[in-house]
Amino acid sequence: MLVECKGFLFDLDGTLVDSLPVVERAWIGWANKRGINPSEVLDFIHGKQAITSLRHFMPGASESEIEAEFLALEHVEANDTDGIRDLPGAVALLERLNNLSIPWAIVTSGSVPVASARRAAGHLPEPKVFVTAELVKHGKPKPDAYLLGAERLGLAPEDCIVVEDAPAGILSGLAAGCKVIAVNAPADTPKLDQVDLVLSSLEHITVEKTANGAVVRFIG
């Protein structure tokens, strides 16, 4: 199977790096502190901006209270990188894109401190375009983040491939009008039948440069 594009928009957590141990430690600690069932929190948060999750679980709280909780949580997540690692195939794929001069960006729901710490901990190449939570008003599953990523690459959304693991991010990529590759996404992800390629690992694709951009080839 082949998917053509001119550039790539990668999610970070769960797509390029495994940060699940850090995410779960931070949010379980937060949930326990507030007397909320941790499993309910973990079921909600993935792929979404932290501020979105805090608003969801803090109904009636003022924006100043939510902002204070966000800053405290951000500090915990940005300073805990124990267990973060690059996911199979991630570094090799990004390095190949750099070698082929194919544009790519990281588009994450994380803030600058959190996302930067996790990228570095995963030893990923540094992107020229790094879209973080601070840059968009509406986070995933809204299309804003991926639309901005495409814009900053100088490409039309339909010429970009979004690479995502989380349902919120997959919906965001589809809403932006991008092609979408789902990597290790939950089987019950909405609209999973509408994505261009479903993978269990980034190791299962290779990228080749073409006269018009690039082609992604499934290699099994």
C-alpha positions as CSV (number, residue, x, y, z in Angstrom):
1,M,0.0,0.0,0.0
2,L,1.3,3.5,-0.9
3,V,0.4,6.9,0.6
4,E,1.7,10.0,-1.2
5,C,2.4,13.3,0.6
6,K,4.7,16.4,0.6
7,G,5.3,16.5,4.4
8,F,4.6,14.8,7.7
9,L,2.9,16.0,11.0
10,F,3.8,13.7,13.9
11,D,2.1,13.5,17.2
12,L,4.7,13.0,20.0
13,D,3.4,11.0,23.0
14,G,2.5,7.5,22.1
15,T,3.6,8.0,18.5
16,L,7.3,8.9,18.6
17,V,8.0,8.4,22.3
18,D,6.6,6.2,25.0
19,S,5.8,8.6,27.8
20,L,3.0,6.5,29.4
21,P,4.8,5.8,32.7
22,V,5.3,9.5,33.2
23,V,1.8,10.5,32.2
24,E,0.2,7.9,34.4
25,R,2.4,8.8,37.4
26,A,1.5,12.5,37.1
27,W,-2.2,12.1,36.5
28,I,-2.8,9.3,39.0
29,G,-1.1,11.5,41.6
30,W,-3.3,14.5,40.6
31,A,-6.5,12.4,40.7
32,N,-5.7,10.9,44.1
33,K,-5.0,14.3,45.5
34,R,-8.4,15.5,44.4
35,G,-10.3,12.4,45.3
36,I,-11.1,11.4,41.7
37,N,-11.1,7.9,40.3
38,P,-7.7,7.6,38.6
39,S,-9.1,5.2,35.9
40,E,-11.6,7.8,34.9
41,V,-8.9,10.4,34.5
42,L,-6.6,8.0,32.5
43,D,-9.5,7.1,30.2
44,F,-10.1,10.7,29.3
45,I,-6.7,12.5,29.0
46,H,-4.8,10.8,26.2
47,G,-4.2,13.0,23.1
48,K,-5.8,16.0,24.7
49,Q,-4.3,19.2,26.1
50,A,-3.8,19.1,29.9
51,I,-5.9,22.3,30.4
52,T,-8.8,20.6,28.6
53,S,-8.6,17.6,30.9
54,L,-8.4,19.8,34.0
55,R,-11.5,21.8,32.9
56,H,-13.3,18.6,32.4
57,F,-12.5,17.2,35.9
58,M,-12.8,20.6,37.7
59,P,-16.3,21.8,36.8
60,G,-17.2,25.0,38.6
61,A,-13.5,25.9,39.2
62,S,-12.3,29.4,38.3
63,E,-9.8,29.8,35.4
64,S,-7.2,31.0,38.0
65,E,-7.7,27.8,40.0
66,I,-7.4,25.7,36.8
67,E,-4.3,27.6,35.7
68,A,-2.7,27.0,39.1
69,E,-3.4,23.3,38.8
70,F,-2.0,23.3,35.3
71,L,1.3,24.9,36.2
72,A,1.8,22.5,39.1
73,L,1.1,19.5,36.9
74,E,3.2,20.9,34.1
75,H,6.2,21.2,36.5
76,V,5.7,17.6,37.5
77,E,5.6,16.3,34.0
78,A,8.4,18.4,32.6
79,N,10.8,17.3,35.4
80,D,9.9,13.5,35.3
81,T,11.4,11.8,32.3
82,D,12.2,8.5,34.0
83,G,11.2,5.7,31.6
84,I,10.6,7.8,28.5
85,R,12.0,6.1,25.4
86,D,11.8,6.5,21.6
87,L,9.3,4.1,20.1
88,P,10.5,1.5,17.6
89,G,11.2,3.0,14.2
90,A,10.7,6.6,15.3
91,V,14.3,7.9,15.2
92,A,15.2,6.0,12.0
93,L,12.1,7.4,10.3
94,L,12.8,11.0,11.3
95,E,16.5,10.7,10.3
96,R,15.5,9.3,7.0
97,L,13.1,12.3,6.4
98,N,16.0,14.7,7.2
99,N,18.4,12.8,4.9
100,L,15.8,13.0,2.1
101,S,15.0,16.7,2.8
102,I,11.3,15.9,3.3
103,P,9.6,18.4,5.7
104,W,8.2,17.2,9.0
105,A,6.9,18.7,12.2
106,I,5.9,17.6,15.7
107,V,2.4,18.6,16.6
108,T,1.6,17.8,20.2
109,S,-1.0,18.6,22.9
110,G,1.8,19.0,25.4
111,S,3.2,22.4,26.5
112,V,6.7,23.6,25.5
113,P,8.3,22.5,28.8
114,V,6.7,19.0,28.7
115,A,7.1,18.3,25.0
116,S,10.7,19.6,24.9
117,A,11.7,17.4,27.8
118,R,10.1,14.3,26.3
119,R,11.6,14.9,22.8
120,A,15.0,15.2,24.4
121,A,14.5,12.2,26.6
122,G,13.5,10.1,23.6
123,H,16.7,11.3,21.7
124,L,14.6,12.4,18.7
125,P,16.0,14.8,16.1
126,E,14.9,18.4,16.7
127,P,12.1,19.5,14.4
128,K,12.2,22.8,12.6
129,V,8.5,23.1,13.3
130,F,7.2,22.3,16.8
131,V,3.5,23.0,17.4
132,T,2.7,22.9,21.1
133,A,-0.4,23.6,23.2
134,E,0.5,27.2,23.7
135,L,0.1,27.9,19.9
136,V,-3.5,26.8,19.4
137,K,-6.8,27.9,21.0
138,H,-8.6,24.7,20.4
139,G,-6.7,21.4,21.0
140,K,-7.2,18.0,19.5
141,P,-9.7,16.6,18.4
142,K,-10.3,20.0,16.8
143,P,-8.3,20.5,13.7
144,D,-6.4,23.7,14.7
145,A,-3.1,22.1,15.7
146,Y,-2.7,20.1,12.5
147,L,-3.8,23.0,10.3
148,L,-1.1,25.2,12.0
149,G,1.5,22.5,11.5
150,A,0.7,22.3,7.8
151,E,0.8,26.1,7.5
152,R,4.2,26.3,9.2
153,L,5.6,23.7,6.8
154,G,4.3,25.8,4.0
155,L,2.0,23.0,2.8
156,A,-1.7,22.5,2.2
157,P,-3.3,20.1,4.8
158,E,-4.2,17.6,2.1
159,D,-0.6,17.3,1.1
160,C,0.4,16.3,4.7
161,I,0.3,13.0,6.5
162,V,-0.7,13.1,10.1
163,V,0.9,10.2,12.1
164,E,-1.1,9.6,15.3
165,D,-1.9,7.0,18.0
166,A,-4.6,8.6,20.0
167,P,-8.3,8.9,19.0
168,A,-8.4,12.6,19.7
169,G,-5.4,13.1,17.4
170,I,-6.7,10.9,14.6
171,L,-10.0,12.8,14.6
172,S,-8.0,16.1,14.6
173,G,-6.0,15.0,11.5
174,L,-9.1,13.9,9.7
175,A,-10.9,17.1,10.5
176,A,-7.9,19.1,9.2
177,G,-8.3,17.4,5.8
178,C,-4.9,15.6,6.1
179,K,-4.1,12.1,5.2
180,V,-3.8,10.0,8.4
181,I,-1.6,7.1,9.5
182,A,-2.8,5.5,12.8
183,V,0.0,3.8,14.8
184,N,-1.0,1.4,17.5
185,A,-4.4,3.1,17.9
186,P,-7.2,1.5,20.0
187,A,-9.4,-0.7,18.0
188,D,-12.5,1.3,19.0
189,T,-11.1,4.6,17.7
190,P,-13.8,6.5,16.0
191,K,-13.4,6.8,12.2
192,L,-10.5,4.4,12.2
193,D,-11.9,3.0,8.9
194,Q,-11.4,6.4,7.3
195,V,-7.6,6.7,7.8
196,D,-5.2,5.9,5.0
197,L,-3.1,3.3,6.9
198,V,-3.2,1.4,10.2
199,L,0.1,0.3,11.7
200,S,1.2,-1.5,14.8
201,S,4.6,0.1,14.6
202,L,6.5,2.8,12.6
203,E,9.0,0.0,11.7
204,H,6.4,-1.2,9.2
205,I,6.8,1.7,6.8
206,T,9.5,3.2,4.7
207,V,9.6,6.5,2.9
208,E,10.9,7.2,-0.5
209,K,11.4,10.6,-2.2
210,T,9.5,11.3,-5.4
211,A,9.5,14.2,-7.9
212,N,6.3,15.5,-6.3
213,G,7.2,14.9,-2.6
214,A,7.3,11.5,-0.9
215,V,5.6,8.2,-0.8
216,V,5.0,6.0,2.2
217,R,5.3,2.3,1.6
218,F,3.9,-0.4,3.9
219,I,6.6,-3.1,4.3
220,G,4.8,-5.5,6.7
